[in-house]
Amino acid sequence: MDIGGVLILILQIYFYAVLAWVILSWIPTSSDHPLGRVNVFLDRVIYPVILPLRRVIPPVRLGGGMLDLSPIVLLIGIQLLIRLVRGIF
């Protein structure tokens, strides 16, 4: 596997990690529950990337709540990076 293939694999794993993180954010769990441990791990992996996006992209008011668009922007950005890497390598 060449370097392009490795980069694409890493980006795809991160894409699915972000997707899992979003889905798990809707499920209330304690930190000692197995899903809670997965959520804590994903927080540590995703927060360093998502926090700068949250500073730039404000949440959108949707009815009585707020919608955080930063995970959607991150997922789109990862897909664009995958396409870029495929085009280069």
N, C-alpha and C positions, 0 to 999 in steps of 0.2 A: 504494500500500500504506500503510495507516494504521500508527500506532505499535504497536497490538496485534499486527498481522501481523508487524512487524519483530521484536518481542520473542519471539513464538512461533518465528519462523525461527531466531533466535539460540539459543534454548533447545533447539530440535531439533538444530541443528548440534552444540551442546555435548553433547547426549545421545549422538549417534552418535560423537563424539570420545571420550567416556568408554567406550563400548562397544568401540571400536577399541583403546583403551588397555588395557582388561582382556584382550582377546584377544592383543594383542601382548606382554603381560607373560608369556604362556606360551611365547613363541618366543624362544629365546636368539639374539641378534644382537650384532655388534660395533657400536660407534658410527659407524664409517665405512661400514657397509653401508646401503643406502637405507632398509630397514626400521628400522635402528637410528637413523637420522636422524629418521624419523617418530616413533619412540618418544621420542627426546630432546625433540622439539617438544611432543608430547602431555604429557610429564612437566611441562614448564614451564607448560603451560596448565592442567593438572588438579591438580597438587600443591597450589597455594594454596587450593583448595576442599576437597580430600580430606584434607589433614593435620588440620584441626580436627575433622573427623568421626572420624578414626582415634584422636584423643585421647579422644573421648567413647565410641566404640564399640570395645570390646576384641575381638580376634580370638577365634573360637570354636574350641575343640579338636575336631578331627575325625579320629578314628583316631590315626595317628602324626604328623599335621601340623596346621597351623592354617589356618582359613578367615577371610579378611578380608571382613567384611560391609559395610564402608563404601562400596564402589562400588555395591552393591545399594541401599543407603539413598540414595545420591546420585541414582541413576537414578530411583528412586521419587519423590524430592523434585523432580526436574526435571519428571517427568510431572505431579505435582500443581501445580507452578507453571504449566505449560502450560494445564492445565484452569482454573486461577484466572484467568489472563490472558484466556482465551477467554470466561469468564464476565463479566469486567469490560468487555472491549471487544466 
